[in-house]
Amino acid sequence: MSGVDALVAQRAAVQADIVLTRLHLEMATVRAPFDGRVVSLKTSTGQFASAMKPIFTLIDTRHWYVIANFRETDLKNIPIGSPAKIHLMSDSRKTFTGKVDSIGYGVLPDDGGVILGGLPRVSRSINWVRVAQRFPVKIMVDKPDPDMFRIGASAVATLEPR
């Protein structure tokens, strides 16, 4: 083997190392499908990530919703697309607008009946009087301020008549 042949073999090995290094870099890079906020970060430099073990939560800050629980007797008067005004408890001076996106079709019963997983739990406030059940109404916020909205924060939603 001549010196040229040795250099050609070394070049092929170096190119293979470059390809493998690029693959490792690609596998170590996390790319989100949308802009958002990272919360609950549970990792540090040098730590390995593995399948089915979350290392952080990514909150989608492009779309925000407010869930308002309305009495079942009011649902017939709430069409999809109804305009709404929203005030956040963190700063009630600012008003946001939105539209009814959807109305829930099920909640967990409080009376000890059959419990189905995946349904929201909406508690009734008085246990000795039969009160109307409340169902979640999902309101999409038109122009949310991503610095003000937080998952789980309290808001007041008022539906406006059409």
Backbone as ProteinMPNN parsed JSONL, in Angstrom:
{"seq_chain_A": "MSGVDALVAQRAAVQADIVLTRLHLEMATVRAPFDGRVVSLKTSTGQFASAMKPIFTLIDTRHWYVIANFRETDLKNIPIGSPAKIHLMSDSRKTFTGKVDSIGYGVLPDDGGVILGGLPRVSRSINWVRVAQRFPVKIMVDKPDPDMFRIGASAVATLEPR", "coords_chain_A": {"N_chain_A": [[0.858, -1.168, 0.0], [0.636, 2.136, -0.918], [1.677, 5.485, 0.063], [-0.257, 7.256, -0.829], [-2.495, 5.615, -1.071], [-2.931, 5.044, 1.606], [-3.59, 7.575, 2.606], [-5.981, 8.017, 1.207], [-7.59, 6.029, 2.362], [-7.596, 6.919, 5.01], [-8.952, 9.311, 4.637], [-11.522, 8.421, 3.919], [-12.249, 7.22, 6.35], [-12.282, 9.467, 8.046], [-14.349, 10.936, 6.834], [-16.477, 9.195, 7.339], [-16.534, 9.378, 10.122], [-17.314, 12.054, 10.377], [-19.917, 11.975, 9.284], [-21.128, 10.249, 11.165], [-20.857, 11.793, 13.499], [-22.453, 14.0, 12.829], [-24.924, 12.685, 12.745], [-25.191, 11.938, 15.46], [-25.333, 14.498, 16.606], [-27.725, 15.384, 15.451], [-29.489, 13.583, 16.659], [-29.297, 14.43, 19.267], [-30.469, 16.852, 19.37], [-33.279, 18.777, 20.131], [-36.197, 19.675, 18.572], [-38.904, 21.787, 18.47], [-42.294, 21.542, 17.308], [-43.633, 23.901, 17.281], [-43.697, 27.342, 18.47], [-43.137, 28.094, 21.894], [-43.287, 27.748, 25.52], [-40.9, 26.378, 27.684], [-41.363, 24.344, 30.438], [-41.085, 22.816, 33.697], [-38.536, 21.577, 33.526], [-36.512, 18.807, 33.59], [-33.818, 17.956, 33.474], [-30.257, 17.963, 32.908], [-27.035, 19.209, 31.779], [-25.283, 16.789, 29.969], [-26.845, 14.674, 30.78], [-28.753, 11.765, 29.907], [-31.472, 11.308, 27.693], [-34.419, 9.356, 27.406], [-36.788, 7.194, 25.763], [-40.257, 7.588, 26.506], [-39.899, 8.864, 28.927], [-40.523, 11.783, 30.137], [-38.768, 14.872, 29.835], [-39.234, 17.539, 29.935], [-41.901, 19.985, 29.743], [-43.65, 21.367, 27.057], [-45.288, 24.273, 26.452], [-47.76, 25.352, 24.32], [-47.792, 28.471, 23.076], [-49.114, 29.778, 21.111], [-51.853, 29.51, 20.845], [-54.511, 30.162, 23.0], [-56.873, 29.159, 25.441], [-59.862, 29.58, 27.346], [-61.571, 27.957, 29.862], [-64.832, 27.837, 30.731], [-67.29, 27.099, 33.081], [-70.549, 26.382, 32.532], [-74.012, 26.368, 33.503], [-76.128, 23.571, 32.838], [-78.649, 24.286, 32.035], [-78.26, 26.613, 30.66], [-76.923, 26.015, 28.34], [-78.292, 25.675, 25.908], [-78.535, 28.203, 24.922], [-76.087, 28.962, 24.031], [-74.429, 29.242, 21.309], [-71.916, 27.787, 19.155], [-69.155, 29.806, 18.394], [-70.059, 32.075, 19.613], [-69.483, 35.384, 20.796], [-67.127, 36.43, 23.336], [-66.077, 38.03, 26.391], [-63.115, 38.328, 28.23], [-61.53, 38.33, 31.349], [-58.562, 38.233, 33.1], [-57.685, 36.941, 36.275], [-55.241, 37.646, 37.273], [-54.718, 40.177, 36.295], [-57.125, 42.149, 36.178], [-57.751, 44.48, 34.889], [-57.274, 44.468, 32.187], [-58.893, 43.588, 29.183], [-59.795, 40.821, 27.238], [-60.819, 39.392, 24.123], [-62.846, 36.765, 22.737], [-64.053, 33.654, 21.271], [-66.631, 31.191, 21.476], [-65.469, 28.001, 21.274], [-66.024, 25.26, 21.643], [-68.35, 23.018, 23.299], [-68.545, 21.08, 26.174], [-69.446, 17.591, 26.276], [-69.743, 15.849, 28.329], [-69.374, 15.143, 31.833], [-67.874, 14.081, 34.928], [-69.956, 12.211, 37.109], [-71.155, 13.328, 40.327], [-72.576, 11.829, 42.085], [-71.854, 9.232, 42.805], [-72.26, 7.483, 40.755], [-71.515, 5.576, 37.773], [-68.159, 5.92, 36.936], [-66.396, 7.349, 34.378], [-63.306, 7.305, 32.778], [-61.32, 10.093, 31.682], [-63.176, 12.133, 31.52], [-64.016, 15.529, 32.372], [-63.983, 16.766, 35.766], [-66.431, 18.487, 37.369], [-67.376, 20.092, 40.068], [-70.358, 20.222, 42.064], [-71.842, 22.871, 43.92], [-73.609, 22.858, 46.125], [-74.758, 20.377, 48.263], [-77.198, 19.417, 49.277], [-79.32, 20.325, 47.853], [-80.693, 19.875, 44.684], [-78.81, 20.952, 42.166], [-78.271, 22.523, 38.994], [-76.181, 20.806, 36.754], [-72.88, 21.664, 35.749], [-71.227, 22.376, 32.707], [-68.212, 22.236, 30.784], [-67.283, 25.009, 28.819], [-65.456, 25.815, 26.103], [-63.468, 28.49, 25.294], [-61.916, 30.216, 22.757], [-59.225, 32.42, 22.811], [-58.899, 35.519, 21.197], [-56.663, 37.42, 20.66], [-54.295, 36.668, 22.436], [-52.151, 37.63, 25.171], [-49.125, 36.358, 25.494], [-47.464, 36.63, 27.681], [-49.116, 37.053, 29.804], [-50.988, 34.982, 30.008], [-51.507, 31.823, 31.577], [-51.369, 28.327, 32.09], [-53.918, 26.881, 33.954], [-54.479, 29.154, 35.403], [-56.789, 31.571, 36.815], [-59.769, 32.924, 35.383], [-62.324, 35.194, 34.278], [-65.099, 34.751, 32.316], [-67.359, 36.219, 30.118], [-70.163, 35.797, 28.241], [-71.323, 37.314, 25.291], [-74.379, 38.595, 24.039], [-75.624, 37.797, 20.77]], "CA_chain_A": [[0.0, 0.0, 0.0], [1.455, 3.35, -1.016], [1.269, 6.582, 0.928], [-1.498, 7.818, -1.367], [-3.587, 4.698, -0.696], [-3.164, 5.216, 3.043], [-4.302, 8.848, 2.769], [-7.354, 7.816, 0.711], [-8.282, 5.235, 3.381], [-7.805, 7.817, 6.152], [-9.991, 10.281, 4.243], [-12.803, 7.72, 4.017], [-12.539, 7.046, 7.774], [-12.636, 10.784, 8.57], [-15.693, 11.254, 6.314], [-17.435, 8.359, 8.083], [-16.641, 9.987, 11.457], [-18.104, 13.289, 10.241], [-21.314, 11.564, 9.098], [-21.596, 9.713, 12.446], [-20.96, 12.923, 14.425], [-23.661, 14.75, 12.448], [-26.07, 11.884, 13.186], [-25.299, 12.075, 16.918], [-25.816, 15.851, 16.867], [-29.155, 15.411, 15.091], [-30.224, 12.814, 17.672], [-29.212, 15.135, 20.539], [-31.134, 18.141, 19.226], [-34.742, 18.746, 20.258], [-36.848, 20.756, 17.821], [-40.34, 21.838, 18.736], [-43.107, 21.799, 16.122], [-44.263, 25.212, 17.428], [-43.101, 28.202, 19.493], [-43.787, 27.906, 23.174], [-42.489, 27.913, 26.733], [-40.462, 25.145, 28.327], [-41.571, 24.332, 31.889], [-40.803, 21.537, 34.356], [-37.313, 21.011, 32.957], [-35.999, 17.783, 34.504], [-32.583, 17.425, 32.911], [-29.096, 18.851, 32.997], [-26.001, 18.93, 30.79], [-24.665, 15.47, 30.053], [-27.822, 13.644, 31.139], [-29.333, 11.085, 28.761], [-32.929, 11.24, 27.591], [-34.85, 8.072, 26.855], [-38.191, 7.149, 25.35], [-41.322, 7.481, 27.503], [-39.527, 9.555, 30.165], [-40.529, 13.208, 29.806], [-37.73, 15.68, 30.474], [-39.79, 18.873, 30.087], [-43.209, 20.207, 29.138], [-43.651, 22.506, 26.149], [-46.616, 24.894, 26.392], [-48.028, 26.036, 23.048], [-48.224, 29.835, 23.388], [-49.769, 30.377, 19.946], [-53.305, 29.442, 21.029], [-54.922, 30.085, 24.402], [-58.293, 28.905, 25.66], [-60.407, 29.713, 28.689], [-62.661, 27.004, 30.077], [-65.845, 28.393, 31.631], [-68.297, 26.081, 33.394], [-71.898, 26.948, 32.484], [-75.095, 25.459, 33.895], [-76.724, 22.83, 31.726], [-79.858, 24.993, 31.592], [-77.845, 27.738, 29.808], [-76.196, 25.55, 27.155], [-79.087, 25.833, 24.677], [-78.389, 29.596, 24.482], [-74.669, 29.227, 23.738], [-73.99, 28.642, 20.042], [-70.501, 27.832, 18.821], [-68.82, 31.076, 17.753], [-70.553, 33.21, 20.407], [-68.395, 36.248, 21.283], [-66.934, 36.44, 24.781], [-65.092, 38.929, 26.985], [-62.344, 37.572, 29.207], [-60.679, 39.082, 32.278], [-57.711, 37.357, 33.892], [-57.635, 37.331, 37.684], [-53.922, 38.219, 37.543], [-54.784, 41.602, 35.952], [-58.514, 42.289, 35.711], [-57.929, 45.74, 34.15], [-57.156, 44.214, 30.756], [-59.977, 42.774, 28.638], [-59.505, 40.068, 26.024], [-62.022, 38.89, 23.459], [-62.737, 35.397, 22.253], [-65.265, 33.039, 20.716], [-66.879, 29.833, 21.944], [-64.883, 27.012, 20.375], [-66.75, 23.994, 21.8], [-69.07, 22.809, 24.556], [-68.337, 19.704, 26.624], [-70.589, 16.684, 26.205], [-69.765, 14.93, 29.455], [-68.618, 15.428, 33.047], [-67.985, 12.981, 35.883], [-71.068, 12.396, 38.054], [-70.778, 13.443, 41.735], [-73.496, 11.058, 42.925], [-71.42, 7.857, 43.003], [-72.6, 6.654, 39.608], [-70.399, 5.02, 37.024], [-67.143, 6.926, 36.622], [-65.69, 7.069, 33.134], [-62.056, 8.048, 32.695], [-61.191, 11.062, 30.609], [-64.164, 13.205, 31.589], [-63.662, 16.537, 33.373], [-64.759, 16.78, 37.008], [-66.943, 19.821, 37.702], [-68.103, 19.885, 41.322], [-71.545, 21.012, 42.372], [-71.492, 23.623, 45.122], [-74.533, 22.588, 47.234], [-75.018, 18.943, 48.195], [-78.526, 19.015, 49.738], [-80.289, 20.8, 46.87], [-80.29, 19.441, 43.343], [-78.477, 22.099, 41.336], [-77.959, 22.179, 37.605], [-74.79, 20.42, 36.486], [-72.14, 22.611, 34.919], [-70.448, 21.765, 31.633], [-67.151, 23.133, 30.326], [-67.403, 25.711, 27.537], [-64.095, 26.188, 25.72], [-63.462, 29.773, 24.588], [-60.614, 30.526, 22.171], [-58.879, 33.827, 22.966], [-58.538, 36.072, 19.884], [-55.289, 37.959, 20.626], [-53.783, 36.512, 23.797], [-50.837, 38.134, 25.537], [-48.487, 35.159, 26.026], [-46.821, 36.914, 28.96], [-50.126, 37.104, 30.855], [-51.756, 33.736, 30.106], [-50.839, 30.682, 32.186], [-52.246, 27.166, 32.225], [-54.425, 26.711, 35.306], [-54.806, 30.439, 36.032], [-58.225, 31.864, 36.874], [-60.276, 33.975, 34.494], [-63.776, 35.38, 34.254], [-65.571, 34.837, 30.932], [-68.731, 36.683, 29.959], [-70.634, 35.638, 26.853], [-72.086, 38.464, 24.84], [-75.474, 38.199, 23.142], [-75.373, 38.075, 19.352]], "C_chain_A": [[0.908, 1.236, 0.0], [0.939, 4.403, -0.057], [-0.036, 7.212, 0.487], [-2.681, 6.941, -0.97], [-3.939, 4.846, 0.784], [-3.947, 6.504, 3.31], [-5.746, 8.743, 2.301], [-8.158, 7.043, 1.742], [-8.577, 6.087, 4.609], [-8.915, 8.825, 5.858], [-11.37, 9.652, 4.362], [-13.209, 7.533, 5.477], [-12.965, 8.371, 8.407], [-14.028, 11.184, 8.096], [-16.764, 10.447, 7.035], [-17.63, 8.913, 9.494], [-17.488, 11.254, 11.427], [-19.585, 12.956, 10.105], [-21.894, 11.057, 10.416], [-21.773, 10.839, 13.479], [-22.188, 13.771, 14.114], [-24.925, 14.015, 12.884], [-26.258, 12.022, 14.69], [-25.805, 13.467, 17.302], [-27.306, 15.963, 16.566], [-29.994, 14.693, 16.152], [-30.242, 13.537, 19.023], [-29.928, 16.478, 20.515], [-32.639, 17.954, 19.306], [-35.297, 19.941, 19.509], [-38.348, 20.672, 18.066], [-41.092, 22.102, 17.438], [-43.792, 23.164, 16.158], [-43.491, 26.015, 18.471], [-43.838, 27.98, 20.806], [-42.847, 28.183, 24.33], [-42.153, 26.541, 27.296], [-40.663, 25.305, 29.83], [-41.264, 22.931, 32.408], [-39.6, 20.835, 33.74], [-36.681, 20.074, 33.974], [-34.744, 17.147, 33.93], [-31.462, 18.431, 33.098], [-28.073, 18.413, 31.953], [-25.391, 17.554, 31.032], [-25.62, 14.348, 30.397], [-28.423, 13.046, 29.875], [-30.857, 11.145, 28.837], [-33.277, 9.881, 27.0], [-36.346, 8.12, 26.574], [-39.107, 6.956, 26.56], [-40.943, 8.048, 28.871], [-39.454, 11.035, 29.856], [-39.416, 13.948, 30.547], [-38.142, 17.151, 30.585], [-41.18, 18.89, 29.469], [-43.102, 21.444, 28.26], [-45.082, 23.024, 26.038], [-46.726, 25.666, 25.081], [-48.568, 27.426, 23.362], [-48.881, 30.526, 22.201], [-51.271, 30.471, 20.142], [-53.608, 29.318, 22.515], [-56.435, 29.944, 24.472], [-58.631, 29.192, 27.115], [-61.546, 28.715, 28.777], [-63.598, 27.609, 31.124], [-66.919, 27.334, 31.843], [-69.673, 26.727, 33.487], [-72.928, 25.898, 32.878], [-75.717, 24.807, 32.664], [-77.978, 23.517, 31.193], [-79.524, 26.162, 30.668], [-77.256, 27.287, 28.47], [-76.967, 25.761, 25.851], [-78.959, 27.24, 24.094], [-76.95, 29.966, 24.123], [-74.285, 28.548, 22.426], [-72.473, 28.736, 19.885], [-70.233, 29.138, 18.06], [-69.324, 32.292, 18.512], [-69.38, 34.05, 20.902], [-68.348, 36.249, 22.806], [-65.929, 37.522, 25.162], [-64.43, 38.158, 28.116], [-61.494, 38.534, 30.036], [-59.872, 38.059, 33.066], [-57.671, 37.859, 35.324], [-56.293, 37.979, 38.022], [-53.848, 39.703, 37.204], [-56.148, 41.868, 35.332], [-58.758, 43.591, 34.951], [-57.921, 45.518, 32.644], [-58.266, 43.266, 30.305], [-59.502, 42.107, 27.355], [-60.826, 39.638, 25.409], [-61.753, 37.471, 22.975], [-64.052, 34.926, 21.686], [-65.398, 31.63, 21.274], [-66.394, 28.859, 20.871], [-65.653, 25.692, 20.431], [-67.41, 23.943, 23.17], [-68.925, 21.339, 24.918], [-69.618, 18.883, 26.577], [-70.641, 15.695, 27.358], [-68.927, 15.435, 30.604], [-68.781, 14.231, 33.973], [-69.141, 13.234, 36.834], [-70.532, 12.46, 39.485], [-71.581, 12.504, 42.63], [-73.106, 9.593, 43.096], [-71.796, 6.935, 41.861], [-71.347, 6.108, 38.943], [-69.428, 6.144, 36.661], [-66.391, 6.48, 35.38], [-64.435, 7.918, 33.083], [-62.07, 9.03, 31.538], [-62.21, 12.179, 30.621], [-63.738, 14.236, 32.624], [-64.546, 16.425, 34.601], [-65.14, 18.225, 37.312], [-67.841, 19.642, 38.918], [-69.344, 20.764, 41.406], [-71.307, 21.668, 43.721], [-72.394, 23.32, 46.318], [-74.921, 21.114, 47.157], [-76.418, 18.54, 48.659], [-79.647, 19.503, 48.832], [-79.795, 20.344, 45.502], [-80.061, 20.677, 42.478], [-78.141, 21.624, 39.933], [-76.476, 21.855, 37.481], [-74.149, 21.49, 35.618], [-71.283, 21.845, 33.924], [-69.4, 22.751, 31.143], [-67.424, 23.692, 28.932], [-66.011, 26.252, 27.223], [-64.143, 27.43, 24.84], [-62.048, 30.032, 24.069], [-60.382, 32.029, 22.26], [-58.363, 34.353, 21.633], [-57.086, 36.528, 19.806], [-54.705, 37.868, 22.027], [-52.417, 37.17, 23.97], [-50.106, 36.961, 26.192], [-47.757, 35.384, 27.352], [-47.824, 36.91, 30.115], [-50.84, 35.772, 31.061], [-50.899, 32.618, 30.68], [-51.846, 29.537, 32.296], [-52.632, 27.012, 33.695], [-54.768, 27.998, 36.019], [-56.316, 30.678, 35.968], [-58.583, 33.027, 35.956], [-61.781, 34.059, 34.667], [-64.174, 35.571, 32.794], [-67.033, 35.227, 30.939], [-69.1, 36.543, 28.496], [-71.502, 36.822, 26.503], [-73.199, 37.999, 23.905], [-75.153, 38.604, 21.707], [-76.301, 39.154, 18.86]], "O_chain_A": [[1.823, 1.354, 0.815], [-0.112, 4.233, 0.561], [-0.832, 7.653, 1.316], [-3.735, 7.445, -0.582], [-5.109, 4.779, 1.162], [-4.856, 6.522, 4.14], [-6.642, 9.312, 2.924], [-9.319, 7.378, 1.976], [-9.66, 6.001, 5.187], [-9.717, 9.149, 6.733], [-12.297, 10.292, 4.859], [-14.386, 7.67, 5.811], [-13.897, 8.404, 9.21], [-14.812, 11.72, 8.88], [-17.846, 10.964, 7.312], [-18.747, 8.923, 10.01], [-18.281, 11.502, 12.336], [-20.422, 13.592, 10.746], [-23.028, 11.391, 10.758], [-22.736, 10.829, 14.246], [-22.887, 14.213, 15.027], [-25.884, 14.638, 13.339], [-27.385, 12.206, 15.15], [-26.615, 13.601, 18.219], [-28.058, 16.565, 17.333], [-31.084, 15.148, 16.498], [-31.123, 13.277, 19.843], [-29.985, 17.168, 21.533], [-33.206, 17.089, 18.639], [-34.919, 21.083, 19.774], [-38.97, 19.624, 17.89], [-40.59, 22.805, 16.562], [-44.453, 23.553, 15.195], [-42.728, 25.454, 19.258], [-45.038, 27.707, 20.81], [-41.774, 28.762, 24.165], [-43.008, 25.659, 27.375], [-40.197, 26.276, 30.427], [-41.194, 21.977, 31.634], [-39.647, 19.636, 33.466], [-36.351, 20.487, 35.085], [-34.626, 15.922, 33.905], [-31.697, 19.599, 33.407], [-28.23, 17.368, 31.321], [-25.033, 17.206, 32.157], [-25.246, 13.178, 30.316], [-28.584, 13.747, 28.876], [-31.445, 11.043, 29.914], [-32.525, 9.327, 26.198], [-37.066, 8.979, 27.085], [-38.765, 6.251, 27.509], [-41.597, 7.744, 29.868], [-38.431, 11.508, 29.361], [-39.154, 13.691, 31.722], [-37.467, 17.928, 31.26], [-41.586, 17.959, 28.774], [-42.529, 22.454, 28.67], [-45.978, 22.309, 25.589], [-45.894, 26.52, 24.774], [-49.686, 27.553, 23.863], [-49.175, 31.72, 22.263], [-51.901, 31.412, 19.659], [-53.036, 28.476, 23.207], [-57.173, 30.526, 23.676], [-57.785, 29.062, 28.0], [-62.386, 28.635, 27.88], [-63.196, 27.86, 32.26], [-67.402, 26.738, 30.88], [-69.941, 27.516, 34.394], [-72.752, 24.706, 32.627], [-75.814, 25.415, 31.598], [-78.33, 23.347, 30.025], [-80.403, 26.657, 29.963], [-77.108, 28.102, 27.559], [-76.363, 26.0, 24.806], [-79.239, 27.453, 22.915], [-76.633, 31.14, 23.934], [-73.857, 27.394, 22.433], [-71.835, 29.645, 20.414], [-71.008, 29.519, 17.183], [-69.055, 33.424, 18.11], [-68.386, 33.5, 21.376], [-69.367, 36.094, 23.479], [-65.053, 37.886, 24.377], [-65.088, 37.432, 28.861], [-60.834, 39.426, 29.504], [-60.436, 37.125, 33.636], [-57.628, 39.066, 35.562], [-56.212, 38.776, 38.956], [-53.013, 40.42, 37.756], [-56.307, 41.819, 34.112], [-59.85, 43.796, 34.421], [-58.506, 46.308, 31.902], [-58.543, 42.264, 30.965], [-58.887, 42.742, 26.499], [-61.836, 39.534, 26.104], [-60.609, 37.041, 22.826], [-65.03, 35.67, 21.621], [-64.397, 30.955, 21.517], [-66.845, 28.89, 19.726], [-65.908, 25.076, 19.396], [-67.078, 24.711, 24.073], [-69.148, 20.459, 24.087], [-70.716, 19.392, 26.803], [-71.486, 14.799, 27.37], [-67.896, 16.076, 30.398], [-69.722, 13.451, 33.821], [-69.302, 14.353, 37.322], [-69.585, 11.754, 39.832], [-71.29, 12.398, 43.822], [-73.942, 8.783, 43.496], [-71.663, 5.718, 41.987], [-70.252, 6.179, 39.501], [-69.832, 7.186, 36.144], [-65.825, 5.388, 35.332], [-64.492, 9.125, 33.319], [-62.754, 8.818, 30.537], [-62.12, 13.096, 29.805], [-63.159, 13.874, 33.649], [-65.711, 16.04, 34.506], [-64.273, 19.081, 37.49], [-68.941, 19.102, 38.808], [-69.378, 21.884, 40.897], [-70.641, 21.09, 44.58], [-71.959, 23.518, 47.453], [-75.364, 20.645, 46.109], [-76.799, 17.39, 48.446], [-80.804, 19.131, 49.026], [-78.602, 20.426, 45.209], [-81.011, 21.366, 42.103], [-77.774, 20.468, 39.722], [-75.627, 22.551, 38.038], [-74.833, 22.148, 34.835], [-70.696, 20.812, 34.246], [-69.651, 23.955, 31.086], [-67.75, 22.958, 27.999], [-65.458, 27.048, 27.982], [-64.771, 27.432, 23.781], [-61.094, 30.064, 24.847], [-61.227, 32.82, 21.841], [-57.505, 33.733, 21.005], [-56.347, 36.05, 18.946], [-54.626, 38.873, 22.733], [-51.632, 37.253, 23.026], [-50.423, 36.599, 27.325], [-47.464, 34.426, 28.067], [-47.432, 36.78, 31.275], [-51.256, 35.465, 32.177], [-49.728, 32.471, 30.33], [-53.027, 29.759, 32.562], [-51.769, 27.013, 34.572], [-55.295, 27.96, 37.131], [-57.022, 30.064, 35.168], [-57.813, 33.971, 35.778], [-62.425, 33.121, 35.137], [-63.647, 36.45, 32.113], [-67.843, 34.65, 31.664], [-68.438, 37.097, 27.619], [-72.313, 37.278, 27.308], [-72.988, 37.114, 23.076], [-74.499, 39.618, 21.463], [-76.244, 39.53, 17.69]]}, "name": "protein", "num_of_chains": 1, "seq": "MSGVDALVAQRAAVQADIVLTRLHLEMATVRAPFDGRVVSLKTSTGQFASAMKPIFTLIDTRHWYVIANFRETDLKNIPIGSPAKIHLMSDSRKTFTGKVDSIGYGVLPDDGGVILGGLPRVSRSINWVRVAQRFPVKIMVDKPDPDMFRIGASAVATLEPR"}
